Amino acid sequence: MTRLHRSLTVVVWVTLVFGLARTGAAEPVTTIRNNGPSSNRIDLVVLGDGYTAADISSGKYATDVNNAVNGFFAQQPYAEYSRYFNVQRIDVTSNQSGADKPQSGIFRDTAFDATYYCAQIQRLICVDTNKVNNAISRSIPDPNAKDMILVLVNDPEYGGSGGAVAVASLDPSVVELVLHETGHSFGLLADEYWDQPPTCSLVEPSEANATTNIGRATIKWKQWVDASTPLPTTTTAPGVPGAYQGAKYCPSGMYRPTYGSKMRFLGSPFEQINTEQIVRRMYSFVHPIDSALPVGPVSVAQDASQAFSVTVGQPQTHALDVAWTVDGAPAGSGPALTLNAQSYSIGTHTLTATVSDPTAYVRSDPSSLLRQTFSWSVNVTAPIGTLIAIDAPASGATVTRPFTVSGWAVNRSASSGTGVDAVHVYATPSGGAAAFLGAAVYGSPRSDIGALYGSQFTNSGWTLSNAGSGLAAGVYTVTAYAHNSITGTFDATRSVTITVAVPTGNPQIGVDTPAANQIVTSSFEIGGWLLDANAPSGTGVDDVKIYVQLPGAPAPGVFIGHGRLGLSRPDVGALFGSQFNSAGFHFTITGLSPGPATLWVIGHSTVTSSDSISKAVPYTVSATGLMSVDVPTSESIITANTFSVGGWAIDRSVEGTAQAGTGIDSVVVYAFHNPGSGEPAVFLGEASYGIARSDVAAFYGSRYTNSGYGFIVDRAAAGLGTGEYNIVPIAHNAITNTYSNLAIVRVVLQ
């Protein structure tokens, strides 16, 4: 637990100059977390200062930001309410790394002029908030998308600051610094220690976690203080709300709510009062209700029903409460309600959904921030008017996605035409929120309806095809809404309950290499294609796994690795359709022991959500020439300028000769760009051979101890650009004086 230095709490006041012209181009913006529209989310914007172009291109900056953000949302209450936040990273380039340290004579040219020793306090880091806000305005035009601002300073020395912009260095306690400083800038919390400066003021503070008033009935956090807890409080036990002497730079006369929260000690939790304040602040930005359906006033015939729903915030481990009332009388609970108009008189009624957060984190909510209501004016009309029916699917039916919804709709009040101009269809899972399936095609002939209501209503049929492709398996209420062309409202509905079943897959797979019963070396390529022909889009496959099954072992054997998907196979697309043009896969296997085995290629279908695509290929590894590539691993992505190639190579035919050693006397390494394209190989060099490999010796015998090889590839020196490569070590046979064996590993250089 680290004691906070007084410098971290000094609020730096900066004169903001409004109306300045924006200069410079927008910096790159990366969305790290997107949980909904900015209008009802808390938008955290993270910028870096003292990060050079090299720091950004190498991924250091992104890693630092991810570490800070992930650490931030790992602690409560931010972990529980992480879905209430959006996070964006702006990549701002500085000319030099680090920050100014005037006391040490160190000055750095950085984008936001970060400097230690601000206000003559070494650990207080200030930045130019004008430049920070200008950078945000250039890159994120929406002025509402910057509720919290954090600047990470690329310097390991401990430091930071609060204020409108939270600032933190890369000290190992960076996450704690960020949490503490945003406790000020976002939570509006006071420091809970008494170090000075700033000077002590015994005026009653506005912050929720500091007070001069410790009357049991009037103290700010009275709802948290047990009757048995003495005031003032002297215990050092954590998490005991009371009134503890010393807070907000005052050693006496000012009180904090607990002995040592995060606003006093880094490494501590926020504890009850501060957590409550932060949650209330979250609800200052995020309303409990995201959306409500249907939109606007609703009319429903007395012989019909109407579906209503609210989409609400989603904390991680608890749900918001939803209570429904009609004219003040309880009508139901949960995010969806079907209102049966037969239960109500003709006329206008008020339907209200009340959403509240029952979290134990908040005991006092005087402004009702954690509670929101949404009301509809529901006009119950006489049965004549807009009528809608769903013919298919029938209520109680089981369907597979996608499916077709069809029926008819008329407005009997229309003097001409059908009186209906649109039908919208929604699906609501049990206990869930409604999902829009689409707008139906309206106006198809229905002679039966024309015969029933008059010829003007003949063209009243509607159909929604290919509906529900994104629905998970389960029970749904499908509701069709008819749009009254006279009043311009959706004033009639009809619902059916259906079960969406797991769809049937149509797995297809081909393994081109190796061929069945092929004799291969201990390292070989695996390639082919796989798809699910029933996929509505894409290839229908999101993973391919490689297994090796030895004789007598249960299928599919030992998992080797994940192949790479998405490779171009226009021949497959020509056979199954263009959506399958990228159905190819690839994997390089290496280091296998000699003898027969079976290769299993198993694909995961996105249609059935199961490993339903598979093929077994028998093969035999040659008993003599054996070779492995241990690094780099198959299908790896390499960003560094240099990388290692290493493994082992032996030829067991040496055992039938008088010659000593491993049967291999050298290994050379080649690179093949765009494998299969015919581009010439690039000779990388000769590896160091003879490295001790006790694992190989333990398996094949002690004579093969010195069978390892290693090589460092310098991409720049070798002229290797970005792209896909086969890295191919080739072993030279000491017996035949030929290059008799090779291994292959496929990588992507970025």
C-alpha positions in Angstrom: 0.0 0.0 0.0 1.6 3.3 -1.2 1.1 6.6 0.6 -0.1 9.2 -1.9 2.1 12.2 -2.2 0.4 15.5 -1.7 1.4 16.7 -5.2 -1.0 14.3 -6.9 -4.0 16.2 -5.6 -3.2 19.8 -6.5 -5.7 20.9 -9.1 -3.9 22.8 -11.8 -6.0 25.6 -13.1 -5.4 26.4 -16.7 -6.9 29.3 -18.6 -9.0 27.8 -21.4 -9.0 29.9 -24.5 -12.3 29.4 -26.4 -12.8 30.0 -30.1 -9.2 29.2 -31.1 -8.9 27.9 -34.6 -8.2 24.2 -34.8 -4.8 23.5 -36.4 -3.2 20.3 -37.6 -4.6 17.1 -38.9 -6.6 14.6 -36.9 -4.5 11.9 -35.1 -5.3 8.2 -35.6 -8.1 7.0 -33.3 -8.6 3.4 -32.1 -11.8 2.3 -30.4 -10.8 0.0 -27.5 -14.2 -0.5 -26.0 -17.6 0.3 -27.7 -20.6 -0.4 -25.5 -23.1 1.9 -27.2 -23.8 5.4 -28.4 -22.0 8.3 -26.7 -25.4 9.9 -25.9 -25.9 7.3 -23.1 -22.4 6.1 -22.3 -19.3 7.5 -20.5 -16.6 8.1 -23.0 -13.1 7.8 -21.8 -10.4 9.2 -24.1 -6.8 8.2 -23.6 -3.9 10.1 -25.1 -0.2 9.7 -24.7 2.5 12.3 -24.2 6.2 11.6 -24.8 5.5 8.8 -27.2 7.6 8.9 -30.4 6.6 7.5 -33.8 8.7 4.5 -32.9 6.9 4.0 -29.6 3.6 4.0 -31.4 4.6 1.8 -34.4 6.2 -0.8 -32.1 3.0 -1.2 -30.2 4.5 0.1 -26.9 2.0 2.9 -26.7 -1.0 0.6 -27.4 0.3 -1.9 -24.8 0.7 0.8 -22.2 -2.8 2.1 -22.8 -4.3 -1.4 -22.8 -2.6 -2.2 -19.5 -3.9 1.0 -17.9 -7.4 0.5 -19.3 -7.6 -3.2 -18.4 -6.3 -2.5 -14.9 -8.8 0.4 -14.5 -11.8 -1.9 -15.4 -10.5 -4.7 -13.2 -11.3 -2.7 -10.0 -14.6 -1.9 -8.5 -16.9 -0.2 -9.2 -15.6 0.2 -12.7 -15.5 -3.6 -13.2 -19.2 -4.0 -12.4 -20.2 -1.1 -14.7 -17.6 -1.6 -17.5 -20.4 -1.8 -20.1 -21.4 1.7 -19.3 -18.1 3.0 -20.8 -16.7 3.5 -24.3 -12.9 3.9 -24.6 -11.0 5.5 -27.4 -7.2 5.9 -27.8 -5.7 8.8 -29.8 -2.2 8.2 -31.2 -0.5 11.5 -30.6 3.2 11.5 -31.7 5.9 13.4 -29.8 9.3 14.3 -31.1 11.0 12.9 -28.0 10.2 10.4 -25.3 9.7 11.2 -21.7 8.8 14.5 -19.9 10.4 17.7 -18.7 12.2 17.5 -15.3 13.3 21.0 -14.6 14.9 20.2 -11.3 17.2 17.8 -13.1 17.8 20.0 -16.1 15.9 17.6 -18.4 13.7 18.9 -21.1 11.8 16.9 -23.8 10.0 18.0 -26.9 6.5 16.4 -26.4 3.1 17.0 -27.8 1.4 18.2 -24.6 4.5 19.6 -22.8 4.3 17.2 -19.9 6.5 18.4 -17.0 7.3 17.2 -13.5 7.8 19.7 -10.7 4.6 21.6 -11.6 3.7 24.1 -8.9 7.1 23.4 -7.4 6.1 19.8 -6.5 8.3 17.2 -8.0 5.7 14.5 -8.4 3.0 16.8 -9.9 2.9 16.4 -13.6 1.2 19.1 -15.6 0.2 19.0 -19.3 -1.1 21.8 -21.6 -4.8 21.1 -21.4 -5.4 23.5 -24.4 -3.3 21.2 -26.6 -5.0 18.1 -25.1 -8.5 19.4 -25.9 -7.4 20.6 -29.3 -6.1 17.1 -30.1 -9.3 15.6 -29.0 -11.4 18.0 -31.0 -9.4 17.3 -34.2 -9.7 13.6 -33.9 -13.1 13.1 -32.2 -15.5 15.7 -33.5 -18.4 14.7 -31.2 -18.1 17.1 -28.3 -20.1 14.7 -26.1 -17.6 11.8 -26.6 -15.0 13.0 -24.0 -16.5 12.6 -20.6 -13.2 11.4 -19.1 -9.8 12.4 -20.3 -6.6 10.6 -19.4 -3.0 11.4 -20.5 -0.4 8.7 -20.1 3.1 10.2 -19.8 5.8 8.0 -21.2 8.2 8.3 -18.2 8.7 5.7 -15.5 9.2 8.2 -12.7 6.2 8.3 -10.2 3.9 11.2 -10.8 0.5 12.5 -12.0 -2.2 15.0 -11.4 -6.0 15.4 -11.3 -8.2 18.2 -12.6 -10.2 18.3 -15.8 -7.6 16.1 -17.4 -6.2 13.1 -15.4 -2.4 12.6 -15.9 -0.4 9.5 -14.9 3.2 8.4 -15.5 4.2 4.8 -16.3 5.4 4.1 -12.7 4.5 0.5 -11.8 1.5 1.9 -9.9 0.1 3.5 -13.0 -3.3 1.8 -12.7 -3.6 3.0 -9.1 -2.5 6.5 -10.2 -5.2 6.5 -12.9 -7.9 5.3 -10.5 -6.9 7.8 -7.9 -6.7 10.8 -10.3 -10.0 9.9 -12.0 -11.4 9.7 -8.5 -10.8 13.4 -8.5 -11.6 14.4 -12.1 -14.6 12.0 -12.6 -15.7 11.0 -9.1 -15.4 14.5 -7.7 -13.7 13.1 -4.6 -11.4 14.8 -2.2 -8.0 13.6 -1.1 -8.2 11.8 2.2 -4.8 12.8 3.6 -3.6 15.9 5.3 -0.2 16.6 3.8 0.2 20.2 2.7 0.2 22.1 0.3 -2.4 23.0 -0.6 -3.3 24.7 2.6 -6.0 23.5 4.9 -9.5 25.1 4.7 -12.1 24.2 7.2 -15.0 25.4 5.1 -17.4 22.5 4.6 -16.3 20.9 1.3 -18.5 20.0 -1.6 -16.9 16.5 -2.0 -18.8 13.5 -0.8 -15.9 12.0 1.2 -14.8 14.9 3.4 -16.7 16.9 6.1 -16.4 19.1 9.1 -19.8 17.8 10.4 -19.7 14.5 12.3 -23.1 14.6 13.9 -24.5 11.1 13.7 -27.8 12.3 12.3 -26.3 14.8 9.9 -22.9 13.5 8.7 -22.9 13.2 4.9 -22.5 9.4 4.8 -24.8 8.7 7.8 -26.5 5.8 5.9 -23.2 3.9 6.1 -22.3 4.4 9.7 -23.4 1.7 12.1 -25.0 2.8 15.4 -22.2 1.0 17.3 -19.4 2.9 15.5 -18.1 5.8 17.6 -17.7 9.3 16.1 -15.0 10.3 15.7 -13.6 6.9 14.8 -10.1 5.7 15.6 -10.0 2.1 14.4 -7.5 1.2 11.7 -9.5 -1.7 10.4 -10.3 -1.3 6.7 -13.8 -0.7 5.4 -15.4 0.5 8.6 -17.4 3.7 7.8 -17.1 6.3 10.5 -15.5 9.8 10.9 -11.7 9.7 10.8 -9.7 12.7 11.7 -7.6 14.2 8.9 -8.7 14.8 5.3 -8.3 17.3 2.4 -5.0 18.6 3.6 -6.3 19.3 7.1 -4.7 17.2 10.0 -7.7 18.1 12.3 -11.2 19.4 12.0 -11.7 17.7 8.7 -12.9 14.0 8.5 -12.8 11.2 6.0 -15.3 8.3 5.9 -12.9 5.3 6.3 -9.4 4.7 7.6 -7.6 4.3 4.3 -9.3 4.2 1.0 -7.7 4.7 -2.4 -8.1 8.4 -2.0 -5.5 8.1 0.8 -3.5 5.0 -0.1 -2.7 3.6 -3.5 -3.4 -0.2 -3.6 -6.5 0.2 -1.4 -10.1 -0.2 -2.6 -12.3 2.9 -2.9 -14.4 1.6 -0.1 -18.1 2.2 0.5 -18.6 6.0 0.4 -16.3 6.7 -2.5 -17.7 3.7 -4.4 -21.2 5.0 -3.9 -20.2 8.5 -5.2 -18.5 7.0 -8.3 -21.6 4.9 -9.1 -23.8 8.0 -8.7 -21.4 9.9 -11.0 -21.8 7.1 -13.6 -25.5 7.6 -13.5 -25.0 11.3 -14.1 -23.9 10.3 -17.6 -25.7 7.1 -18.2 -29.5 6.8 -17.8 -30.8 3.4 -16.8 -32.9 3.1 -20.0 -31.2 2.9 -23.3 -34.3 2.7 -25.5 -37.9 1.9 -25.4 -40.3 0.3 -28.0 -42.6 1.1 -29.6 -41.8 4.7 -30.2 -44.4 7.4 -29.5 -48.1 7.2 -28.6 -49.7 3.8 -29.2 -53.2 2.9 -30.2 -54.4 -0.7 -29.8 -57.8 -2.2 -30.5 -59.6 -3.6 -27.5 -59.5 -7.1 -29.0 -55.8 -6.9 -29.6 -52.5 -6.9 -27.7 -49.4 -4.8 -27.9 -45.8 -5.6 -27.0 -43.7 -3.1 -25.1 -40.0 -3.3 -24.1 -37.2 -1.4 -22.7 -33.5 -1.9 -23.2 -31.6 -1.1 -20.0 -28.1 -0.9 -18.8 -26.2 -4.1 -18.2 -23.9 -4.3 -15.2 -21.7 -7.4 -15.1 -23.1 -9.4 -12.2 -26.6 -8.0 -11.5 -29.6 -6.9 -13.5 -31.6 -3.7 -13.3 -35.1 -4.0 -12.0 -38.0 -3.2 -14.4 -41.5 -2.7 -13.0 -44.6 -1.9 -15.2 -47.7 -0.1 -14.2 -50.9 0.8 -16.1 -52.6 3.9 -14.6 -50.5 3.3 -11.5 -51.6 -0.3 -11.0 -48.9 -3.0 -11.2 -48.9 -4.8 -14.6 -45.7 -6.8 -14.7 -41.9 -6.9 -14.4 -38.9 -7.6 -16.6 -37.7 -5.8 -19.7 -40.7 -6.8 -21.9 -44.5 -6.6 -21.4 -47.4 -7.7 -23.7 -50.3 -5.5 -22.9 -53.7 -7.2 -23.5 -56.1 -4.4 -24.3 -59.1 -6.6 -23.4 -58.3 -5.9 -19.8 -58.8 -2.1 -20.2 -61.6 0.3 -21.1 -61.7 2.2 -24.3 -59.8 5.4 -23.9 -56.4 6.7 -23.0 -54.2 4.9 -20.4 -50.7 5.5 -19.2 -48.3 2.6 -19.3 -45.1 3.2 -17.3 -41.9 1.3 -17.1 -39.8 2.1 -14.0 -36.1 1.0 -14.2 -33.9 1.1 -11.1 -30.5 -0.2 -10.1 -30.7 -2.3 -6.9 -26.9 -2.3 -6.4 -25.6 -2.7 -2.9 -23.0 0.0 -3.8 -25.5 2.8 -3.3 -27.6 3.5 -0.2 -28.3 7.1 -0.8 -29.6 8.4 -4.1 -31.3 11.8 -3.3 -31.4 12.8 -7.0 -32.8 9.5 -8.1 -30.0 9.1 -10.6 -30.3 5.3 -10.4 -34.0 5.4 -11.3 -35.7 6.3 -14.5 -39.3 6.0 -15.9 -40.6 5.9 -19.4 -44.3 6.2 -20.2 -46.5 5.6 -23.2 -49.9 7.0 -23.8 -51.9 4.0 -24.9 -55.2 4.7 -26.6 -57.5 1.6 -26.4 -59.9 1.8 -29.4 -62.9 0.0 -30.5 -62.1 -3.2 -32.4 -62.8 -1.7 -35.9 -59.7 -0.1 -37.3 -56.3 -1.6 -38.1 -56.1 -5.4 -38.0 -53.0 -7.5 -38.5 -52.5 -11.3 -38.6 -49.5 -13.6 -38.7 -50.1 -16.7 -40.8 -46.6 -18.2 -40.6 -45.0 -19.4 -38.6 -47.8 -20.7 -36.5 -47.7 -20.1 -32.8 -45.9 -22.9 -31.1 -43.9 -23.8 -34.2 -40.3 -24.8 -34.3 -38.2 -23.1 -37.0 -34.6 -23.0 -38.0 -32.9 -19.7 -39.0 -33.4 -17.9 -41.3 -37.1 -18.2 -41.5 -40.0 -16.4 -43.1 -42.8 -14.5 -41.3 -45.9 -13.6 -43.3 -49.5 -12.5 -42.9 -51.9 -9.7 -43.7 -52.8 -6.2 -42.4 -55.7 -3.8 -43.1 -57.1 -0.6 -41.7 -60.9 -0.9 -42.0 -61.3 2.8 -41.4 -59.6 3.6 -44.8 -61.9 5.1 -47.4 -59.6 3.7 -50.2 -56.7 1.3 -50.3 -55.7 -0.9 -47.4 -55.0 1.8 -44.9 -51.7 0.2 -44.1 -48.4 1.1 -45.7 -45.7 -0.9 -43.7 -45.2 -3.8 -41.4 -42.3 -4.1 -39.0 -41.4 -7.4 -37.3 -39.5 -7.9 -33.9 -38.4 -11.0 -31.9 -38.3 -10.9 -28.1 -36.5 -13.8 -26.3 -37.9 -15.0 -22.9 -36.7 -12.4 -20.4 -34.8 -10.4 -23.0 -35.1 -7.3 -25.1 -36.8 -7.1 -28.5 -34.7 -7.4 -31.6 -35.7 -5.8 -34.9 -36.0 -8.5 -37.6 -36.9 -6.1 -40.4 -39.5 -4.3 -42.5 -41.7 -6.7 -44.4 -42.6 -6.4 -48.1 -46.2 -5.2 -48.0 -48.9 -5.2 -50.7 -49.1 -8.8 -52.1 -52.5 -10.0 -53.2 -54.7 -11.7 -50.7 -58.0 -12.6 -52.4 -59.3 -14.2 -49.2 -58.9 -10.9 -47.3 -60.5 -9.0 -50.2 -63.5 -11.4 -50.1 -63.8 -10.9 -46.3 -63.4 -7.2 -46.0 -64.0 -5.8 -49.5 -61.9 -5.6 -52.7 -60.1 -2.5 -51.6 -58.2 -4.7 -49.1 -57.1 -7.4 -51.5 -53.4 -6.2 -51.7 -52.9 -6.6 -48.0 -50.4 -9.4 -47.7 -47.0 -9.0 -46.2 -43.8 -11.2 -46.1 -40.5 -10.9 -44.3 -38.0 -13.4 -45.7 -34.6 -14.5 -44.3 -35.6 -13.3 -40.9 -33.8 -14.2 -37.6 -30.4 -15.1 -39.0 -28.7 -13.6 -36.0 -31.0 -15.1 -33.3 -29.6 -17.7 -30.9 -31.5 -20.9 -30.3 -34.4 -20.5 -27.9 -38.1 -19.4 -27.4 -39.1 -16.1 -28.9 -42.2 -13.9 -29.2 -42.4 -12.7 -32.8 -44.5 -9.5 -33.0 -45.6 -7.8 -36.2 -46.5 -4.1 -36.1 -48.9 -2.6 -38.7 -48.4 1.1 -39.7 -51.6 3.0 -40.1 -51.2 5.2 -43.2 -54.0 7.5 -42.0 -52.6 8.4 -38.6 -49.0 7.7 -39.3 -48.6 5.4 -36.3 -48.0 1.7 -35.6 -51.4 1.0 -34.1 -51.9 -2.7 -34.3 -49.8 -5.8 -33.5 -50.0 -9.5 -33.5 -47.7 -12.0 -31.8 -46.8 -15.7 -32.0 -44.5 -17.7 -29.8 -42.0 -19.8 -31.7 -38.9 -21.9 -30.9 -35.8 -21.2 -32.9 -33.9 -24.5 -33.2 -30.2 -25.1 -33.9 -29.8 -25.1 -37.7 -28.6 -28.1 -39.6 -25.1 -27.7 -41.0 -23.8 -28.8 -44.4 -20.1 -29.4 -43.7 -17.7 -29.6 -46.6 -13.9 -30.2 -46.4 -11.0 -31.0 -48.6 -7.4 -31.7 -47.6 -5.0 -31.2 -50.5 -1.8 -31.9 -48.7 -0.7 -34.3 -47.5 -2.3 -36.9 -49.7 -3.8 -40.0 -48.1 -1.1 -42.6 -47.2 1.7 -40.2 -48.3 5.2 -40.8 -46.9 6.3 -37.5 -45.5 9.3 -36.1 -43.6 9.0 -35.1 -40.0 8.0 -31.6 -41.1 5.3 -31.0 -43.7 2.6 -28.6 -44.8 -1.1 -29.1 -44.3 -3.4 -27.3 -46.7 -6.9 -27.4 -48.1 -10.3 -25.9 -47.6 -13.4 -26.2 -45.4 -16.8 -24.6 -45.2 -20.4 -25.0 -44.1 -22.6 -24.6 -47.2 -25.6 -23.6 -45.0 -23.9 -20.5 -43.8 -26.0 -17.4 -44.7 -22.8 -15.4 -45.3 -19.0 -16.0 -45.1 -17.5 -19.4 -45.1 -19.4 -20.7 -42.0 -16.1 -21.6 -40.3 -14.3 -19.6 -37.6 -11.6 -22.0 -36.4 -9.6 -25.0 -37.7 -7.7 -27.3 -35.3 -5.0 -29.9 -36.2 -4.7 -33.2 -34.4 -2.4 -36.2 -34.8 -3.7 -39.7 -33.8 -1.1 -42.4 -33.2 -1.9 -46.1 -33.8 -4.1 -47.4 -31.0 -4.9 -44.0 -29.6 -8.5 -42.7 -29.5 -9.5 -40.2 -32.2 -8.8 -37.4 -32.8 -5.5 -37.8 -30.9 -3.2 -35.0 -29.7 -4.0 -31.4 -30.4 -1.2 -29.8 -32.4 -2.4 -26.2 -33.1 -4.8 -23.9 -34.9 -4.5 -23.5 -38.7 -4.8 -20.2 -40.4 -8.2 -19.5 -42.1 -9.3 -17.1 -44.8 -6.9 -18.1 -47.6 -8.0 -17.5 -51.2 -9.6 -20.5 -52.9 -11.5 -19.2 -56.0 -11.8 -22.8 -57.2 -13.9 -23.6 -54.1 -15.9 -20.4 -54.6 -16.6 -21.5 -58.2 -18.0 -24.8 -56.9 -20.0 -23.6 -53.9 -20.6 -19.9 -54.5 -18.5 -16.7 -54.3 -19.1 -16.3 -50.5 -16.7 -19.3 -50.1 -13.8 -17.7 -52.1 -11.8 -17.5 -48.9 -12.4 -21.0 -47.6 -8.7 -22.1 -47.7 -6.6 -23.0 -44.6 -3.0 -23.7 -43.9 -0.8 -25.2 -41.2 2.8 -26.3 -40.9 3.5 -29.4 -38.7 7.0 -30.2 -37.6 9.0 -32.5 -35.3 6.9 -35.6 -35.7 8.3 -39.0 -34.7 8.7 -41.7 -37.4 6.0 -44.2 -38.3 2.3 -44.3 -39.3 -0.3 -41.9 -37.9 -3.6 -40.2 -38.8 -3.9 -36.5 -39.3 -7.3 -34.9 -38.2 -8.4 -31.6 -39.5 -11.4 -30.3 -37.6 -13.3 -27.1 -38.4 -15.7 -25.2 -36.1 -19.0 -24.3 -37.9 -20.6 -21.0 -37.2 -23.9 -22.5 -38.4 -24.1 -25.2 -35.7 -21.7 -23.6 -33.3 -19.9 -27.0 -33.1 -16.8 -28.8 -34.4 -18.9 -30.5 -37.0 -16.4 -30.3 -40.0 -13.7 -33.0 -40.0 -11.5 -35.1 -42.2 -8.9 -37.9 -41.3 -5.8 -38.4 -43.5 -3.5 -41.4 -42.8 0.2 -40.8 -43.4 3.7 -42.2 -42.5 6.7 -40.2 -41.4 10.0 -41.4 -42.9 12.0 -43.5 -40.4 15.4 -42.0 -41.3 15.6 -38.3 -42.2 13.9 -36.4 -39.3 13.9 -32.7 -38.8 12.0 -30.0 -36.8 11.5 -26.3 -36.7 10.8 -25.2 -33.1 10.9 -21.5 -33.7 9.2 -19.6 -35.2 5.9 -21.3 -34.5 3.6 -22.2 -37.4 1.4 -19.3 -38.7 3.0 -16.8 -36.3 3.0 -13.1 -37.0 6.4 -11.5 -36.7 6.8 -7.7 -36.4 10.5 -7.6 -35.2 13.3 -6.8 -37.6 15.2 -9.9 -36.4 13.9 -13.3 -35.5 15.3 -16.7 -34.7 15.0 -19.9 -36.7 15.9 -23.0 -34.7 15.2 -26.7 -34.3 17.0 -30.0 -34.8 17.9 -32.4 -37.7 19.1 -36.0 -37.8 19.4 -38.8 -40.3 19.1 -42.2 -38.7 20.6 -44.0 -41.7 23.9 -43.1 -40.1 23.3 -46.0 -37.7 24.0 -48.5 -40.4 27.5 -47.0 -41.2 30.8 -46.7 -39.3 30.4 -43.0 -39.3 29.9 -41.2 -36.0 27.6 -38.2 -35.4 24.1 -37.4 -36.2 24.2 -38.0 -40.0 23.8 -34.3 -40.6 26.7 -31.9 -40.9 25.1 -28.5 -41.8 21.8 -26.7 -42.2 21.1 -23.8 -44.5 18.0 -21.6 -44.3 15.9 -20.2 -47.2 12.8 -18.0 -47.4 10.0 -18.3 -50.0 7.8 -15.2 -50.4 4.1 -15.8 -51.3 4.4 -19.6 -51.2 3.2 -21.2 -54.4 3.6 -18.0 -56.4 6.8 -19.1 -58.1 8.9 -16.3 -56.7 12.6 -17.3 -56.3 13.9 -18.4 -52.9 15.9 -16.0 -50.8 19.0 -17.6 -49.3 19.2 -16.4 -45.7 22.4 -18.2 -44.6 23.9 -21.2 -42.9 22.7 -22.0 -39.4 24.9 -23.0 -36.5 24.6 -26.8 -36.3 25.7 -29.0 -33.4 23.7 -27.4 -30.6 23.1 -29.8 -27.7 19.5 -31.2 -27.7 19.2 -33.6 -24.7 15.5 -34.1 -25.6 16.3 -35.4 -29.0 19.0 -37.7 -27.5 16.6 -39.0 -24.9 14.2 -40.1 -27.7 16.6 -41.3 -30.4 19.9 -42.0 -28.6 22.9 -40.2 -27.2 24.7 -40.0 -30.6 22.0 -37.4 -31.6 22.7 -35.1 -28.7 24.4 -32.4 -30.8 21.6 -32.2 -33.3 20.3 -28.7 -32.8 20.6 -25.8 -35.1 20.0 -22.1 -34.8 20.0 -19.0 -37.0 19.2 -15.3 -36.6 17.3 -13.8 -39.5 17.9 -10.0 -40.1 15.0 -9.0 -42.3 16.6 -5.8 -43.5 19.8 -7.4 -44.4 18.0 -10.3 -46.2 15.6 -7.9 -48.0 12.5 -9.6 -46.5 9.6 -7.2 -46.8 6.1 -7.7 -45.3 3.9 -10.6 -46.4 3.6 -14.4 -46.2 6.7 -16.6 -46.2 7.7 -20.2 -45.9 10.9 -20.4 -43.8 12.7 -23.5 -45.0 15.8 -25.0 -43.2 17.5 -27.7 -45.3 19.7 -30.4 -43.8 22.9 -31.6 -45.5 23.4 -35.4 -45.2 26.9 -36.2 -44.0 26.7 -39.8 -45.5 25.4 -39.0 -49.0 26.9 -35.5 -49.2 23.5 -34.2 -50.4 20.9 -31.9 -49.1 18.5 -34.7 -48.2 15.8 -33.3 -45.9 14.0 -30.0 -45.2 11.5 -28.6 -42.8 8.9 -25.8 -43.4 7.2 -23.2 -41.2 4.9 -20.6 -42.6 4.9 -17.1 -41.0 3.6 -13.6 -41.7 6.1 -10.7 -41.6 4.6 -7.4 -40.7 
